[in-house]
């Protein structure tokens, strides 16, 4: 696994930044699996808040993950793709691995010690050339 991105932002609504780390799992094929870890500091120690895996671009792959307005926003390739338990689950969409047609944007808010979906999922077309 290789660290591909680290970002920071308040995703728990407490006014303090958490760390969002994205790792890529090296594979011998075309698939590009990603793992996301969200950490906070508690009593000067790292505490894992959430970790999940995503598929490749043609099957629930990670497009982006970021902090926005005190929430965690996750964009996954595919129509109505969601995080279930600790991995992405997508509806089959006829597409090649290279060229997903849509992505699903979902906001999560921190509630009772875990992230919960906030509002409806938003399916959007992938912009040309992205």
DSSP file (Angstrom, degrees, kcal/mol; ACC not computed):
  #  RESIDUE AA STRUCTURE BP1 BP2  ACC     N-H-->O    O-->H-N    N-H-->O    O-->H-N    TCO  KAPPA ALPHA  PHI   PSI    X-CA   Y-CA   Z-CA
    1    1 A X              0   0    0      0, 0.0     2,-0.4     0, 0.0    24,-0.2   0.000 360.0 360.0 360.0 146.5    0.0    0.0    0.0
    2    2 A X  E     -A   24   0A   0     22,-2.3    22,-2.9     0, 0.0     2,-0.4  -0.989 360.0-119.7-129.3 136.9    1.1    3.5   -0.7
    3    3 A X  E     +A   23   0A   0     -2,-0.4    20,-0.2    20,-0.2     3,-0.1  -0.625  35.8 169.6 -71.8 123.4    0.0    6.8    0.8
    4    4 A X  E     +     0   0A   0     18,-2.9     2,-0.3    -2,-0.4    19,-0.2   0.652  59.1  11.0-111.2 -21.6   -1.5    8.9   -2.0
    5    5 A X  E     -A   22   0A   0     17,-1.5    17,-2.8     2,-0.0     2,-0.4  -0.963  48.8-171.8-160.5 140.3   -3.2   11.8   -0.2
    6    6 A X  E     +A   21   0A   0     -2,-0.3     2,-0.3    15,-0.2    15,-0.2  -0.999  18.2 168.3-128.9 130.5   -3.5   13.3    3.2
    7    7 A X  E     -A   20   0A   0     13,-2.3    13,-3.2    -2,-0.4     2,-0.4  -0.930  18.6-146.0-137.0 163.9   -6.0   16.1    4.0
    8    8 A X  E     +A   19   0A   0     -2,-0.3     2,-0.3    11,-0.2    11,-0.2  -0.966  30.8 128.9-132.7 145.9   -7.2   17.8    7.1
    9    9 A X  E     -A   18   0A   0      9,-1.9     9,-2.8    -2,-0.4     2,-0.9  -0.902  60.4 -83.5 176.7 159.6  -10.6   19.2    8.1
   10   10 A X        +     0   0    0      7,-0.3    60,-0.5    -2,-0.3    58,-0.2  -0.680  49.1 158.2 -79.0 109.4  -13.2   19.2   10.7
   11   11 A X        +     0   0    0     -2,-0.9    99,-0.4     5,-0.3    61,-0.3   0.342  69.7  54.7-112.4   3.0  -15.4   16.2   10.0
   12   12 A X  S    S-     0   0    0      4,-0.4    59,-0.1    59,-0.1    -1,-0.1   0.453 103.5-120.7-112.9  -4.3  -16.9   15.7   13.4
   13   13 A X  S    S+     0   0    0      3,-0.2    58,-0.1     1,-0.1    -3,-0.1   0.662  81.0 116.0  76.3  15.6  -18.3   19.2   13.9
   14   14 A X  S    S-     0   0    0      2,-0.3     3,-0.1    56,-0.1    -1,-0.1   0.410  87.7-110.3 -97.7   2.5  -16.2   19.9   17.0
   15   15 A X  S    S+     0   0    0      1,-0.3     2,-0.4    55,-0.0    -5,-0.1   0.436  86.6 105.7  85.4  -1.2  -14.1   22.7   15.5
   16   16 A X  S    S-     0   0    0     -7,-0.1    -4,-0.4     1,-0.0    -2,-0.3  -0.875  72.7-112.1-112.5 146.9  -10.9   20.6   15.4
   17   17 A X        -     0   0    0     -2,-0.4    24,-0.3    -7,-0.2    -7,-0.3  -0.522  24.9-159.4 -79.1 140.8   -9.4   19.2   12.3
   18   18 A X  E     -A    9   0A   0     -9,-2.8    -9,-1.9    -2,-0.2     2,-0.4  -0.734  22.2-114.4-105.7 163.6   -9.2   15.4   11.7
   19   19 A X  E     -AB   8  39A   0     20,-2.4    20,-2.7    -2,-0.3     2,-0.5  -0.856  21.2-162.2-102.1 135.3   -6.8   13.7    9.3
   20   20 A X  E     -AB   7  38A   0    -13,-3.2   -13,-2.3    -2,-0.4     2,-0.4  -0.969  11.7-171.6-117.6 114.6   -8.1   12.0    6.2
   21   21 A X  E     -AB   6  37A   0     16,-3.0    16,-2.5    -2,-0.5     2,-0.5  -0.901   7.3-163.5-112.4 135.1   -5.6    9.5    4.7
   22   22 A X  E     -AB   5  36A   0    -17,-2.8   -18,-2.9    -2,-0.4   -17,-1.5  -0.974   8.0-171.7-119.2 126.2   -6.0    7.8    1.4
   23   23 A X  E     -AB   3  35A   0     12,-2.8    12,-2.4    -2,-0.5     2,-0.5  -0.888  14.3-141.9-114.6 146.6   -3.9    4.7    0.5
   24   24 A X  E     -AB   2  34A   0    -22,-2.9   -22,-2.3    -2,-0.4     2,-0.7  -0.912  14.4-136.9-105.8 134.1   -3.7    2.9   -2.8
   25   25 A X  E     - B   0  33A   0      8,-2.7     8,-0.6    -2,-0.5     2,-0.2  -0.814  22.1-129.3 -91.1 119.1   -3.4   -0.8   -2.9
   26   26 A X        +     0   0    0     -2,-0.7     2,-0.3     6,-0.1     6,-0.1  -0.468  34.2 175.5 -68.1 132.6   -0.8   -2.0   -5.4
   27   27 A X        -     0   0    0      4,-0.2    -1,-0.0     2,-0.2     0, 0.0  -0.909  39.7-126.9-133.9 163.5   -2.1   -4.6   -7.7
   28   28 A X  S    S+     0   0    0     -2,-0.3     2,-0.1     2,-0.0    -2,-0.0   0.487  91.5  55.1 -88.3  -3.1   -0.6   -6.4  -10.7
   29   29 A X  S    S-     0   0    0      2,-0.2    -2,-0.2     0, 0.0     0, 0.0  -0.160 105.3 -80.2-110.5-154.8   -3.7   -5.6  -12.9
   30   30 A X  S    S+     0   0    0     -2,-0.1     2,-0.0     2,-0.0    -2,-0.0   0.593  88.3 110.7 -88.2 -13.5   -5.6   -2.4  -13.9
   31   31 A X        -     0   0    0     25,-0.1     2,-0.3     1,-0.1    -4,-0.2  -0.315  49.8-162.1 -68.2 146.0   -7.6   -2.1  -10.7
   32   32 A X        -     0   0    0     -6,-0.1     2,-0.2     2,-0.0    -6,-0.1  -0.730  13.1-173.1-129.2  81.0   -6.8    0.8   -8.4
   33   33 A X  E     -B   25   0A   0     -8,-0.6    -8,-2.7    -2,-0.3     2,-0.3  -0.500   5.5-159.5 -77.1 143.2   -8.3    0.0   -5.0
   34   34 A X  E     -BC  24  54A   0     20,-0.8    20,-2.9    21,-0.4     2,-0.4  -0.925   9.7-157.4-124.5 149.8   -8.2    2.7   -2.3
   35   35 A X  E     -BC  23  53A   0    -12,-2.4   -12,-2.8    -2,-0.3     2,-0.4  -0.988  10.9-156.6-122.8 136.8   -8.5    2.6    1.5
   36   36 A X  E     -BC  22  52A   0     16,-3.1    16,-2.1    -2,-0.4     2,-0.4  -0.943   8.3-173.8-117.3 133.7   -9.6    5.6    3.5
   37   37 A X  E     -BC  21  51A   0    -16,-2.5   -16,-3.0    -2,-0.4     2,-0.5  -0.994   6.9-162.0-127.5 131.9   -8.7    6.2    7.2
   38   38 A X  E     -BC  20  50A   0     12,-2.8    11,-3.4    -2,-0.4    12,-1.3  -0.967  16.5-178.4-116.7 122.2  -10.1    9.1    9.3
   39   39 A X  E     -BC  19  48A   0    -20,-2.7   -20,-2.4    -2,-0.5     2,-0.3  -0.868  11.2-172.8-120.8 151.0   -8.2    9.9   12.5
   40   40 A X  E     - C   0  47A   0      7,-2.2     7,-2.7    -2,-0.3     2,-0.5  -0.862  30.0-110.5-127.9 168.5   -8.7   12.4   15.3
   41   41 A X  E     + C   0  46A   0    -24,-0.3     2,-0.4    -2,-0.3     5,-0.2  -0.899  34.7 175.7-100.7 129.0   -6.5   13.3   18.2
   42   42 A X  E >  S- C   0  45A   0      3,-3.2     3,-1.1    -2,-0.5    -2,-0.0  -0.968  74.0 -14.3-134.9 117.9   -7.8   12.3   21.6
   43   43 A X  T 3  S-     0   0    0     -2,-0.4    -1,-0.1     1,-0.2     3,-0.1   0.911 128.5 -55.9  54.1  45.2   -5.6   12.9   24.7
   44   44 A X  T 3  S+     0   0    0      1,-0.2     2,-0.4    -3,-0.0    -1,-0.2   0.659 120.0 106.2  63.7  19.2   -2.6   13.5   22.4
   45   45 A X  E <  S-C   42   0A   0     -3,-1.1    -3,-3.2     2,-0.0     2,-0.2  -0.956  76.5-106.6-127.2 147.8   -3.1   10.1   20.7
   46   46 A X  E     -C   41   0A   0     -2,-0.4     2,-0.4    -5,-0.2    -5,-0.2  -0.495  33.6-168.3 -69.7 137.5   -4.4    9.2   17.3
   47   47 A X  E     -C   40   0A   0     -7,-2.7    -7,-2.2    -2,-0.2     2,-0.4  -0.991  19.2-131.0-129.7 124.5   -7.8    7.6   17.4
   48   48 A X  E     +C   39   0A   0     -2,-0.4    -9,-0.2    -9,-0.2     3,-0.1  -0.601  25.6 176.3 -74.3 124.8   -9.3    5.9   14.3
   49   49 A X  E     -     0   0A   0    -11,-3.4     2,-0.3    -2,-0.4    66,-0.2   0.796  65.4  -8.8 -95.5 -36.9  -12.8    7.1   13.6
   50   50 A X  E     -C   38   0A   0    -12,-1.3   -12,-2.8    64,-0.1    -1,-0.4  -0.969  53.3-174.7-162.3 143.9  -13.5    5.3   10.4
   51   51 A X  E     +C   37   0A   0     -2,-0.3     2,-0.3   -14,-0.2   -14,-0.2  -0.992  15.6 162.9-140.9 137.2  -11.8    3.1    7.8
   52   52 A X  E     -C   36   0A   0    -16,-2.1   -16,-3.1    -2,-0.3     2,-0.3  -0.992  26.2-133.9-151.9 157.0  -13.2    1.8    4.6
   53   53 A X  E     -Cd  35  87A   0     33,-2.2    35,-1.6    -2,-0.3     2,-0.3  -0.799  16.4-157.1-108.7 151.9  -12.1    0.3    1.2
   54   54 A X  E     -C   34   0A   0    -20,-2.9   -20,-0.8    -2,-0.3     7,-0.2  -0.865  14.7-122.1-123.7 162.6  -13.3    1.2   -2.2
   55   55 A X  B     -f   61   0B   0      5,-1.1     7,-0.6    -2,-0.3   -21,-0.4   0.099  44.0 -72.5 -82.2-160.1  -13.3   -0.7   -5.5
   56   56 A X    > > -     0   0    0      3,-0.3     3,-2.5     5,-0.2     5,-1.4  -0.409  57.7 -86.5 -90.8 175.2  -11.7    0.3   -8.8
   57   57 A X  T 3 5S+     0   0    0      1,-0.3     3,-0.4     3,-0.2     4,-0.2   0.823 129.3  50.6 -54.0 -35.5  -13.1    3.1  -11.0
   58   58 A X  T 3 5S+     0   0    0      1,-0.2    35,-0.3     2,-0.1    -1,-0.3   0.500 119.2  36.7 -81.6  -2.6  -15.4    0.6  -12.8
   59   59 A X  T < 5S-     0   0    0     -3,-2.5    -3,-0.3    38,-0.1    -1,-0.2  -0.447 134.7 -49.8-152.4  69.7  -16.8   -0.7   -9.5
   60   60 A X  T   5S+     0   0    0     17,-0.5    -5,-1.1    -3,-0.4    -3,-0.2   0.760  78.3 169.9  77.8  25.7  -17.3    1.8   -6.6
   61   61 A X  B   < -f   55   0B   0     -5,-1.4    16,-3.3    -7,-0.2     2,-0.4  -0.272  40.5 -96.2 -71.3 157.6  -13.8    3.4   -6.7
   62   62 A X  E     +G   76   0C   0     -7,-0.6    14,-0.2    14,-0.2    -1,-0.1  -0.586  38.9 171.6 -75.8 125.9  -12.9    6.5   -4.8
   63   63 A X  E     -     0   0C   0     12,-3.2     2,-0.3     1,-0.4    13,-0.2   0.840  68.9 -25.0 -93.4 -53.7  -13.1    9.7   -6.8
   64   64 A X  E     -G   75   0C   0     11,-1.4    11,-3.3     2,-0.0    -1,-0.4  -0.984  48.9-164.7-155.4 155.8  -12.6   12.1   -3.8
   65   65 A X  E     +G   74   0C   0     -2,-0.3     2,-0.3     9,-0.2     9,-0.2  -0.975  28.5 146.5-142.3 135.0  -13.0   12.3    0.0
   66   66 A X  E     -G   73   0C   0      7,-2.3     7,-3.4    -2,-0.3     2,-0.3  -0.989  47.1 -96.5-162.8 162.8  -12.9   15.6    1.9
   67   67 A X  E     +G   72   0C   0     -2,-0.3     2,-0.3     5,-0.2     5,-0.2  -0.703  41.4 170.2 -86.5 138.8  -14.1   17.7    4.8
   68   68 A X  E >   -G   71   0C   0      3,-2.5     3,-1.5    -2,-0.3    -2,-0.0  -0.863  63.0 -20.6-154.7 116.0  -16.9   20.1    4.1
   69   69 A X  T 3  S-     0   0    0     -2,-0.3     3,-0.1     1,-0.3   -58,-0.1   0.831 125.5 -49.2  59.1  36.5  -19.0   22.1    6.5
   70   70 A X  T 3  S+     0   0    0    -60,-0.5    40,-0.4     1,-0.3    -1,-0.3   0.545 122.6  98.1  81.2   6.3  -18.2   19.9    9.5
   71   71 A X  E <  S-G   68   0C   0     -3,-1.5    -3,-2.5    38,-0.1     2,-0.5  -0.761  75.7-115.3-120.7 167.2  -19.1   16.8    7.5
   72   72 A X  E     -GH  67 108C   0     36,-2.8    36,-2.8   -61,-0.3     2,-0.5  -0.923  28.8-159.5-102.1 125.0  -17.2   14.1    5.6
   73   73 A X  E     -GH  66 107C   0     -7,-3.4    -7,-2.3    -2,-0.5     2,-0.4  -0.922   7.1-170.7-109.9 129.5  -18.0   14.1    1.9
   74   74 A X  E     -GH  65 106C   0     32,-2.7    32,-2.4    -2,-0.5     2,-0.5  -0.976   7.1-165.1-122.6 128.2  -17.2   10.9   -0.1
   75   75 A X  E     -GH  64 105C   0    -11,-3.3   -12,-3.2    -2,-0.4   -11,-1.4  -0.966  13.2-178.6-113.4 119.8  -17.4   10.7   -3.9
   76   76 A X  E     -GH  62 104C   0     28,-2.3    28,-3.4    -2,-0.5     5,-0.3  -0.952  30.0-113.0-120.7 136.5  -17.5    7.2   -5.3
   77   77 A X  E    S+ H   0 103C   0    -16,-3.3   -17,-0.5    -2,-0.4    26,-0.3  -0.407  77.8  48.5 -65.4 141.2  -17.6    6.2   -9.0
   78   78 A X  S >  S-     0   0    0     24,-2.9     3,-0.8   -18,-0.1     2,-0.5  -0.228  94.3 -61.8 111.8 160.3  -20.8    4.5  -10.0
   79   79 A X  T 3  S-     0   0    0     12,-0.5    12,-1.2     1,-0.3    25,-0.1  -0.664 114.6 -10.8 -82.4 124.2  -24.5    5.0   -9.7
   80   80 A X  T 3  S+     0   0    0     -2,-0.5     2,-0.3     1,-0.2    -1,-0.3   0.828  87.6 171.9  56.5  36.7  -25.8    5.0   -6.1
   81   81 A X    <   +     0   0    0     -3,-0.8     2,-0.3    -5,-0.3     9,-0.2  -0.579   5.9 174.1 -76.9 137.7  -22.5    3.7   -4.8
   82   82 A X  E     -E   89   0A   0      7,-2.6     7,-3.0    -2,-0.3     2,-0.6  -0.922  37.2-107.1-141.5 162.9  -22.3    3.7   -1.0
   83   83 A X  E     -E   88   0A   0     -2,-0.3     2,-0.5     5,-0.2     5,-0.2  -0.857  34.1-173.3 -91.7 123.0  -20.2    2.7    1.9
   84   84 A X  E >   -E   87   0A   0      3,-2.9     3,-1.6    -2,-0.6     2,-1.1  -0.977  64.0 -41.4-120.6 118.8  -21.7   -0.4    3.6
   85   85 A X  T 3  S-     0   0    0     -2,-0.5    -2,-0.1     1,-0.2     3,-0.0  -0.531 128.3 -22.7  62.9 -99.5  -19.9   -1.4    6.8
   86   86 A X  T 3  S+     0   0    0     -2,-1.1   -33,-2.2   -34,-0.1     2,-0.3   0.138 125.4  55.0-131.3  21.4  -16.3   -1.0    5.7
   87   87 A X  E <  S-dE  53  84A   0     -3,-1.6    -3,-2.9   -35,-0.3   -33,-0.2  -0.988  81.1 -96.4-151.4 161.3  -16.3   -1.2    2.0
   88   88 A X  E     - E   0  83A   0    -35,-1.6     2,-0.4    -2,-0.3    -5,-0.2  -0.509  30.4-167.1 -79.3 144.0  -18.0    0.3   -1.1
   89   89 A X  E     - E   0  82A   0     -7,-3.0    -7,-2.6    -2,-0.2     2,-0.3  -0.999  11.3-176.7-130.9 129.2  -21.0   -1.3   -2.7
   90   90 A X        -     0   0    0     -2,-0.4     2,-0.4    -9,-0.2    -9,-0.1  -0.894  29.0-117.4-129.0 156.9  -22.2   -0.2   -6.2
   91   91 A X        -     0   0    0    -12,-1.2   -12,-0.5    -2,-0.3   -31,-0.1  -0.740  48.8-100.6 -84.3 137.8  -24.9   -0.9   -8.6
   92   92 A X        -     0   0    0     -2,-0.4     2,-0.4   -14,-0.1   -33,-0.1  -0.363  42.2-175.1 -61.3 134.1  -23.6   -2.3  -11.8
   93   93 A X        -     0   0    0    -35,-0.3     2,-0.6     2,-0.1     8,-0.1  -0.991  34.8-111.3-132.3 121.9  -23.4    0.3  -14.5
   94   94 A X        +     0   0    0     -2,-0.4     2,-0.3     6,-0.0    -2,-0.0  -0.360  70.0 122.0 -60.5 107.6  -22.4   -0.8  -18.0
   95   95 A X        -     0   0    0     -2,-0.6     2,-0.2   -37,-0.1     5,-0.1  -0.985  61.5-105.7-160.1 158.8  -19.0    0.9  -18.3
   96   96 A X    >   -     0   0    0      3,-0.4     3,-1.1    -2,-0.3     0, 0.0  -0.574  38.5-109.7 -86.2 157.6  -15.3    0.1  -19.0
   97   97 A X  T 3  S+     0   0    0      1,-0.3     3,-0.3    -2,-0.2   -38,-0.1   0.837 117.7  51.4 -54.3 -34.9  -12.8    0.2  -16.1
   98   98 A X  T 3  S+     0   0    0      1,-0.2     2,-0.3   -41,-0.1    -1,-0.3   0.765 112.3  42.6 -73.0 -25.7  -11.3    3.3  -17.6
   99   99 A X    <   -     0   0    0     -3,-1.1    -3,-0.4   -41,-0.0    -1,-0.2  -0.549  62.3-174.3-135.7  68.1  -14.4    5.3  -18.0
  100  100 A X        -     0   0    0     -3,-0.3    26,-0.1    -2,-0.3   -42,-0.1  -0.341  16.4-150.2 -61.0 145.0  -17.1    5.4  -15.3
  101  101 A X  S    S+     0   0    0      1,-0.1    25,-2.1    24,-0.1     2,-0.3   0.745  70.4  13.5 -88.0 -26.3  -20.2    7.4  -16.5
  102  102 A X  E     - I   0 125C   0     23,-0.3   -24,-2.9    -9,-0.0     2,-0.3  -0.910  57.0-151.7-144.3 167.5  -21.2    8.7  -13.1
  103  103 A X  E     -HI  77 124C   0     21,-2.7    21,-3.1   -26,-0.3     2,-0.5  -0.974  17.3-131.7-139.7 157.5  -20.2    9.2   -9.5
  104  104 A X  E     -HI  76 123C   0    -28,-3.4   -28,-2.3    -2,-0.3     2,-0.5  -0.944  13.9-156.8-114.7 123.6  -22.2    9.3   -6.2
  105  105 A X  E     +HI  75 122C   0     17,-2.8    17,-2.4    -2,-0.5     2,-0.4  -0.864  17.0 177.0-100.0 126.9  -21.6   12.1   -3.8
  106  106 A X  E     -H   74   0C   0    -32,-2.4   -32,-2.7    -2,-0.5     2,-0.4  -0.997  18.7-147.5-134.1 135.2  -22.6   11.4   -0.1
  107  107 A X  E     -HI  73 118C   0     11,-0.6    11,-3.3    -2,-0.4     2,-0.4  -0.822  13.8-166.0 -99.6 140.3  -22.3   13.5    3.0
  108  108 A X  E     -HI  72 117C   0    -36,-2.8   -36,-2.8    -2,-0.4     2,-0.3  -0.984   1.2-161.4-125.2 137.5  -21.7   11.9    6.4
  109  109 A X  E     - I   0 116C   0      7,-2.7     7,-2.7    -2,-0.4     2,-0.5  -0.897  26.9-110.5-117.6 152.8  -22.0   13.5    9.8
  110  110 A X  E     + I   0 115C   0    -40,-0.4     2,-0.3   -99,-0.4     5,-0.2  -0.672  47.9 161.3 -81.5 121.6  -20.5   12.4   13.1
  111  111 A X  E >   - I   0 114C   0      3,-3.3     3,-1.0    -2,-0.5    -2,-0.0  -0.972  61.2 -10.7-148.5 127.2  -23.3   11.2   15.4
  112  112 A X  T 3  S-     0   0    0     -2,-0.3     3,-0.1     1,-0.2    -1,-0.1   0.866 129.9 -48.0  52.5  42.2  -23.2    9.0   18.5
  113  113 A X  T 3  S+     0   0    0      1,-0.2     2,-0.3     0, 0.0    -1,-0.2   0.648 124.8  69.1  79.5  16.0  -19.6    8.0   17.9
  114  114 A X  E <  S-I  111   0C   0     -3,-1.0    -3,-3.3    -5,-0.1     2,-0.4  -0.986  83.6 -96.5-156.6 164.0  -19.9    7.1   14.2
  115  115 A X  E     -I  110   0C   0     -2,-0.3     2,-0.3    -5,-0.2    -5,-0.2  -0.711  39.1-174.4 -85.9 133.2  -20.4    8.5   10.8
  116  116 A X  E     -I  109   0C   0     -7,-2.7    -7,-2.7    -2,-0.4     2,-0.1  -0.955  33.5 -97.0-126.2 146.6  -24.0    8.4    9.5
  117  117 A X  E     -I  108   0C   0     -2,-0.3     2,-0.6    -9,-0.2    -9,-0.3  -0.364  34.7-153.1 -61.7 136.8  -25.3    9.4    6.0
  118  118 A X  E     -I  107   0C   0    -11,-3.3   -11,-0.6     2,-0.1    -1,-0.1  -0.957  56.0 -26.8-116.2 114.3  -26.7   13.0    6.0
  119  119 A X  E    S-     0   0C   0     -2,-0.6     2,-0.1   -13,-0.1   -12,-0.0  -0.177  99.5 -36.2  77.0-173.7  -29.3   13.6    3.4
  120  120 A X  E     -     0   0C   0      1,-0.1   -13,-0.2   -14,-0.1     2,-0.1  -0.459  62.7-103.4 -84.0 154.5  -29.8   11.8    0.1
  121  121 A X  E     -     0   0C   0     -2,-0.1     2,-0.5   -15,-0.1   -15,-0.2  -0.468  31.6-142.1 -70.0 149.8  -27.0   10.5   -2.2
  122  122 A X  E     -I  105   0C   0    -17,-2.4   -17,-2.8    -2,-0.1     2,-0.5  -0.945   8.6-157.1-121.7 108.9  -26.4   12.7   -5.2
  123  123 A X  E     +I  104   0C   0     -2,-0.5     2,-0.3   -19,-0.2   -19,-0.2  -0.746  20.2 176.0 -88.3 127.4  -25.6   10.9   -8.5
  124  124 A X  E     -I  103   0C   0    -21,-3.1   -21,-2.7    -2,-0.5     2,-0.2  -0.929  32.7-105.4-130.4 152.8  -23.7   13.1  -11.0
  125  125 A X  E     -I  102   0C   0     -2,-0.3     2,-0.5   -23,-0.2   -23,-0.3  -0.504  38.8-111.2 -73.1 146.8  -22.2   12.6  -14.4
  126  126 A X        -     0   0    0    -25,-2.1     3,-0.1    -2,-0.2    -1,-0.1  -0.669  39.6-113.2 -74.6 125.9  -18.4   12.3  -14.5
  127  127 A X    >   -     0   0    0     -2,-0.5     3,-1.8     1,-0.1    -1,-0.1  -0.285  41.6 -89.6 -59.1 145.5  -17.2   15.5  -16.3
  128  128 A X  T 3  S+     0   0    0      1,-0.3    -1,-0.1     2,-0.1    -3,-0.0  -0.296 112.8  17.1 -57.2 134.7  -15.6   14.8  -19.7
  129  129 A X  T 3         0   0    0     -3,-0.1    -1,-0.3     1,-0.1    -2,-0.1   0.570 360.0 360.0  79.8   9.7  -11.8   14.1  -19.4
  130  130 A X    <         0   0    0     -3,-1.8    -2,-0.1    -4,-0.1    -3,-0.1   0.395 360.0 360.0-109.7 360.0  -11.9   13.5  -15.7
